[in-house]
Amino acid sequence: MTEPILGLIGGTGLGEALGAEKGDHLTPDTPFGPVSSPIVRTHWHGTTLYILQRHGPGHLIHPTAVPSRANVFALKSLGVTHIVASGATGSLREHIAPGDVVIADQVIDRTYKRANTFFEHAAVHVEFADPFCPVMRSWLIDAATRLRAEHPALTFHERGTYVCMEGPAFSTKAESHMNRALGGDLIGMTAMPEAKLAREAEIAYALIALPTDYDCWRPHQPSSSGEPHDLLGEIIGNLKRATRAGIDLLRTALADVSLLKQRPSPAHSALKLAIWSDKNKIDRAEVKRLAPLWGKYF
């Protein structure tokens, strides 16, 4: 059994909320520039964790500008085998209420400005039919089941299709209805290309989505005061509620990682049949530059 090494990608204060904020602060060099934030290396329940703030200290990096290639490459170079990502979303379905937690199972990529592959000088085609690791999803669903038994008021959804839009502006009403018609359950700005890059790096990846509102497809009920800022306050309140539940889910899951030890993820061999280029003709400097990703296949 291989000991899993987990990367946690989320917002400011994730480590503190877990009670695992103390540790070494690392800023690895990558071929793709600097990472979003110093990566905190710590331990929790005997598991090694690397915690990264996706939007940087102070949330200064907007979604399109998140250096996802640098972030994922750095985590791979540190030995991370599994990534749990979290992020705020809008809900596109009535039954997924703001403040709930969703363990996503599918994604629709509607981004168009972001570098979405490490392999710019070779033909590398990873399988991506199931974008979120089924082993990690089972692990999180088991933890949610245990947590729900103790706290029946918490609501977890075991699947959901995440539509990743470019942003940074939110959807128009027409776009929101279109995303519902496409089969989307959640709308967000950060899952892609992060999930796809994790697959290229042979890192198992799972997403905990935190719905904060109903996007704009569902008319918002006016507040009693009628003040515009009340909507922002409501969204922040929903995010805090969902984040607390998400942190509880992470704590419960991290307390028992035996499933991750016992069952290898399909992602861990994602490049085995994915490199279509003649390996003998790929530039040796490029092979060396990306060695942490594909070096074992050369």
VEXDREN-2710 file (C-alpha; in Angstrom, 1 decimal):
% VEXDREN-2710
k/r/px/py/pz
1/MET/0.0/0.0/0.0
2/THR/1.3/3.4/-1.0
3/GLU/0.9/6.3/1.5
4/PRO/-1.1/9.0/-0.2
5/ILE/0.2/12.6/-0.2
6/LEU/-2.6/15.1/-0.5
7/GLY/-2.7/18.5/-2.0
8/LEU/-5.5/20.8/-0.9
9/ILE/-6.4/23.7/-3.2
10/GLY/-8.9/26.2/-1.8
11/GLY/-9.3/29.6/-0.4
12/THR/-7.5/31.6/2.3
13/GLY/-7.6/30.1/5.7
14/LEU/-8.2/26.5/4.6
15/GLY/-5.3/25.2/6.7
16/GLU/-6.3/27.3/9.7
17/ALA/-9.9/26.0/9.4
18/LEU/-8.6/22.4/9.4
19/GLY/-6.4/23.0/12.3
20/ALA/-3.4/22.2/10.2
21/GLU/-2.0/25.7/9.4
22/LYS/1.4/25.2/11.0
23/GLY/4.1/23.9/8.7
24/ASP/6.8/24.8/6.2
25/HIS/6.1/27.4/3.5
26/LEU/7.4/26.3/0.1
27/THR/7.7/28.3/-3.1
28/PRO/8.9/25.7/-5.7
29/ASP/10.2/26.9/-9.1
30/THR/8.3/25.6/-12.1
31/PRO/8.7/25.9/-15.9
32/PHE/5.4/27.7/-15.8
33/GLY/6.3/30.6/-13.5
34/PRO/5.4/31.2/-9.8
35/VAL/2.6/29.4/-7.9
36/SER/-0.4/31.3/-6.6
37/SER/0.8/31.3/-3.1
38/PRO/3.4/29.7/-0.8
39/ILE/2.5/26.0/-0.4
40/VAL/2.2/25.0/3.2
41/ARG/3.5/21.5/4.0
42/THR/1.9/20.0/7.1
43/HIS/0.5/16.8/8.6
44/TRP/-3.0/15.9/9.7
45/HIS/-3.9/12.6/11.2
46/GLY/-0.6/11.2/10.0
47/THR/-1.2/12.2/6.4
48/THR/1.1/14.6/4.6
49/LEU/-0.7/17.7/3.3
50/TYR/0.3/20.4/0.9
51/ILE/-2.1/23.4/1.1
52/LEU/-2.3/26.0/-1.7
53/GLN/-4.4/29.2/-1.9
54/ARG/-5.7/29.2/-5.5
55/HIS/-6.3/33.0/-5.6
56/GLY/-3.2/33.9/-3.6
57/PRO/-2.9/35.8/-0.3
58/GLY/-5.7/38.4/-0.1
59/HIS/-7.6/36.8/-3.1
60/LEU/-5.9/39.0/-5.6
61/ILE/-5.7/36.6/-8.6
62/HIS/-8.9/36.5/-10.6
63/PRO/-10.0/33.1/-12.1
64/THR/-8.6/33.5/-15.6
65/ALA/-5.2/34.6/-14.2
66/VAL/-4.8/31.6/-11.8
67/PRO/-1.5/30.0/-12.7
68/SER/-3.0/26.5/-12.8
69/ARG/0.0/24.9/-14.7
70/ALA/2.5/26.2/-12.1
71/ASN/0.2/25.2/-9.2
72/VAL/-0.3/21.6/-10.4
73/PHE/3.3/21.1/-11.6
74/ALA/4.6/22.3/-8.2
75/LEU/2.3/19.9/-6.3
76/LYS/3.5/17.1/-8.6
77/SER/7.1/17.9/-8.0
78/LEU/6.5/17.8/-4.2
79/GLY/5.2/14.2/-4.5
80/VAL/1.4/14.9/-4.3
81/THR/-0.6/11.9/-5.4
82/HIS/-4.2/13.2/-4.7
83/ILE/-5.7/16.7/-4.9
84/VAL/-8.9/17.8/-3.2
85/ALA/-10.0/21.1/-4.5
86/SER/-12.8/23.3/-3.3
87/GLY/-14.5/26.4/-4.6
88/ALA/-17.6/28.6/-4.5
89/THR/-20.2/28.0/-7.2
90/GLY/-23.7/29.0/-8.2
91/SER/-26.5/26.4/-8.2
92/LEU/-28.3/25.7/-11.5
93/ARG/-30.8/23.4/-9.8
94/GLU/-33.6/24.0/-7.3
95/HIS/-32.7/20.9/-5.2
96/ILE/-29.1/22.1/-4.8
97/ALA/-29.6/24.8/-2.2
98/PRO/-27.1/27.5/-1.3
99/GLY/-25.1/26.3/1.7
100/ASP/-25.2/22.6/0.5
101/VAL/-22.0/20.7/-0.5
102/VAL/-21.7/18.9/-3.8
103/ILE/-19.1/16.2/-4.6
104/ALA/-19.0/16.9/-8.4
105/ASP/-18.7/14.0/-10.9
106/GLN/-18.8/15.8/-14.3
107/VAL/-17.6/19.0/-15.8
108/ILE/-18.4/21.1/-18.9
109/ASP/-15.5/23.3/-19.9
110/ARG/-16.6/26.7/-21.3
111/THR/-13.3/28.5/-20.7
112/TYR/-11.4/29.8/-23.7
113/LYS/-8.5/32.0/-22.5
114/ARG/-6.5/29.6/-20.3
115/ALA/-3.5/27.4/-21.1
116/ASN/-5.0/23.9/-20.6
117/THR/-2.1/21.5/-21.2
118/PHE/1.5/21.0/-20.1
119/PHE/2.5/19.4/-23.4
120/GLU/2.9/22.1/-26.0
121/HIS/5.6/20.3/-28.0
122/ALA/4.1/16.8/-28.2
123/ALA/0.8/15.1/-28.9
124/VAL/-0.5/13.9/-25.5
125/HIS/-4.1/12.9/-25.2
126/VAL/-5.3/11.8/-21.8
127/GLU/-8.6/10.1/-21.1
128/PHE/-11.0/12.5/-19.4
129/ALA/-14.4/10.8/-19.6
130/ASP/-14.6/10.9/-15.8
131/PRO/-12.8/14.1/-14.9
132/PHE/-13.0/13.5/-11.1
133/CYS/-11.3/10.5/-9.6
134/PRO/-13.9/7.7/-8.8
135/VAL/-11.8/6.4/-6.0
136/MET/-11.6/9.9/-4.3
137/ARG/-15.3/10.4/-4.9
138/SER/-16.1/7.2/-3.1
139/TRP/-13.8/8.2/-0.3
140/LEU/-15.6/11.6/0.1
141/ILE/-19.0/10.1/-0.3
142/ASP/-18.2/7.5/2.5
143/ALA/-17.1/10.4/4.7
144/ALA/-20.2/12.4/3.9
145/THR/-22.4/9.4/4.8
146/ARG/-20.7/9.2/8.2
147/LEU/-20.9/12.9/8.8
148/ARG/-24.6/13.0/7.8
149/ALA/-25.4/10.3/10.4
150/GLU/-23.9/12.6/13.1
151/HIS/-25.3/15.9/11.7
152/PRO/-28.6/15.2/9.8
153/ALA/-29.0/18.9/9.1
154/LEU/-26.0/18.9/6.7
155/THR/-26.9/18.4/3.1
156/PHE/-24.5/16.7/0.7
157/HIS/-25.0/15.8/-3.0
158/GLU/-23.1/12.9/-4.3
159/ARG/-22.9/14.1/-7.9
160/GLY/-23.2/17.2/-10.0
161/THR/-22.1/18.6/-13.3
162/TYR/-19.9/21.7/-12.9
163/VAL/-20.0/24.2/-15.8
164/CYS/-16.7/26.1/-15.8
165/MET/-17.1/29.6/-17.3
166/GLU/-14.4/32.1/-18.1
167/GLY/-15.5/35.0/-16.0
168/PRO/-14.7/37.2/-14.2
169/ALA/-18.2/38.6/-14.8
170/PHE/-21.1/36.4/-13.8
171/SER/-23.6/34.9/-16.3
172/THR/-26.3/36.7/-18.2
173/LYS/-29.8/35.3/-17.6
174/ALA/-29.7/33.8/-21.2
175/GLU/-26.3/32.1/-20.4
176/SER/-27.6/30.8/-17.1
177/HIS/-30.7/29.2/-18.7
178/MET/-28.4/27.8/-21.5
179/ASN/-26.1/26.2/-18.9
180/ARG/-29.2/24.6/-17.3
181/ALA/-30.2/23.3/-20.7
182/LEU/-26.7/21.8/-21.3
183/GLY/-27.2/19.7/-18.2
184/GLY/-25.2/21.8/-15.7
185/ASP/-25.9/21.6/-12.0
186/LEU/-23.3/24.1/-10.9
187/ILE/-21.6/27.1/-12.4
188/GLY/-18.1/28.2/-11.4
189/MET/-14.9/29.6/-12.7
190/THR/-12.0/27.5/-11.3
191/ALA/-12.3/23.8/-11.9
192/MET/-10.8/24.0/-15.4
193/PRO/-8.1/23.6/-16.5
194/GLU/-7.1/22.6/-13.0
195/ALA/-8.8/19.2/-13.2
196/LYS/-7.4/18.5/-16.7
197/LEU/-3.9/19.4/-15.7
198/ALA/-4.1/17.2/-12.7
199/ARG/-5.0/14.3/-15.0
200/GLU/-2.0/15.1/-17.3
201/ALA/0.2/15.1/-14.1
202/GLU/-1.2/11.7/-13.1
203/ILE/-2.6/13.1/-9.9
204/ALA/-6.0/11.9/-8.7
205/TYR/-8.4/14.9/-8.4
206/ALA/-11.7/15.5/-6.7
207/LEU/-13.8/18.6/-6.3
208/ILE/-15.9/19.8/-3.4
209/ALA/-18.3/22.5/-4.7
210/LEU/-19.8/25.1/-2.4
211/PRO/-23.0/26.6/-3.8
212/THR/-23.6/30.2/-2.6
213/ASP/-26.6/31.3/-4.7
214/TYR/-28.9/30.3/-7.6
215/ASP/-26.9/32.2/-10.2
216/CYS/-29.3/34.4/-12.1
217/TRP/-31.7/31.9/-13.6
218/ARG/-33.9/31.9/-10.5
219/PRO/-35.4/35.3/-9.5
220/HIS/-33.9/36.5/-6.2
221/GLN/-36.4/37.1/-3.5
222/PRO/-36.1/40.8/-2.3
223/SER/-34.9/41.3/1.2
224/SER/-37.1/42.9/3.8
225/SER/-34.9/46.0/3.9
226/GLY/-34.6/46.3/0.1
227/GLU/-30.9/47.1/0.4
228/PRO/-28.8/45.9/-2.6
229/HIS/-25.9/45.0/-0.4
230/ASP/-28.1/42.4/1.4
231/LEU/-27.7/40.1/-1.6
232/LEU/-23.9/40.1/-1.1
233/GLY/-24.3/39.5/2.6
234/GLU/-26.6/36.5/1.8
235/ILE/-24.1/35.0/-0.6
236/ILE/-21.2/35.4/1.9
237/GLY/-23.4/33.8/4.6
238/ASN/-24.2/30.9/2.3
239/LEU/-20.5/30.5/1.5
240/LYS/-19.5/30.5/5.1
241/ARG/-22.1/27.8/5.8
242/ALA/-21.1/25.7/2.9
243/THR/-17.4/26.1/3.7
244/ARG/-18.0/25.0/7.3
245/ALA/-19.7/21.8/6.0
246/GLY/-16.9/21.3/3.4
247/ILE/-14.3/21.6/6.1
248/ASP/-16.2/19.1/8.3
249/LEU/-16.3/16.8/5.3
250/LEU/-12.5/17.1/4.7
251/ARG/-11.8/16.5/8.4
252/THR/-13.9/13.4/8.4
253/ALA/-12.3/12.1/5.2
254/LEU/-8.7/12.8/6.2
255/ALA/-9.2/10.9/9.4
256/ASP/-9.3/7.7/7.4
257/VAL/-7.4/7.5/4.1
258/SER/-7.3/3.7/4.0
259/LEU/-9.3/3.6/0.8
260/LEU/-6.8/5.9/-1.0
261/LYS/-4.0/3.5/0.1
262/GLN/-5.8/0.4/-1.0
263/ARG/-7.2/1.5/-4.4
264/PRO/-5.0/3.1/-7.0
265/SER/-6.6/5.8/-9.0
266/PRO/-6.9/5.4/-12.8
267/ALA/-5.3/8.9/-12.9
268/HIS/-2.1/7.5/-11.6
269/SER/-1.4/5.9/-15.0
270/ALA/-3.1/8.5/-17.2
271/LEU/0.0/9.0/-19.5
272/LYS/0.7/5.3/-20.1
273/LEU/-1.2/5.3/-23.4
274/ALA/-1.6/9.0/-23.9
275/ILE/1.8/10.0/-25.5
276/TRP/1.1/9.6/-29.2
277/SER/4.3/11.3/-30.4
278/ASP/7.3/9.3/-31.3
279/LYS/9.2/9.5/-28.0
280/ASN/12.5/9.3/-29.9
281/LYS/11.7/12.5/-31.7
282/ILE/10.6/14.6/-28.8
283/ASP/13.2/17.2/-27.9
284/ARG/15.4/16.0/-25.1
285/ALA/15.3/19.4/-23.4
286/GLU/11.5/19.2/-23.4
287/VAL/11.6/15.7/-21.9
288/LYS/13.9/17.0/-19.1
289/ARG/11.8/20.2/-18.6
290/LEU/8.7/18.2/-17.9
291/ALA/10.4/15.2/-16.2
292/PRO/8.3/15.3/-13.0
293/LEU/5.3/14.7/-15.3
294/TRP/6.4/12.1/-17.9
295/GLY/10.0/11.2/-17.1
296/LYS/9.1/7.6/-16.1
297/TYR/7.9/6.9/-19.7
298/PHE/11.3/7.8/-21.3
END
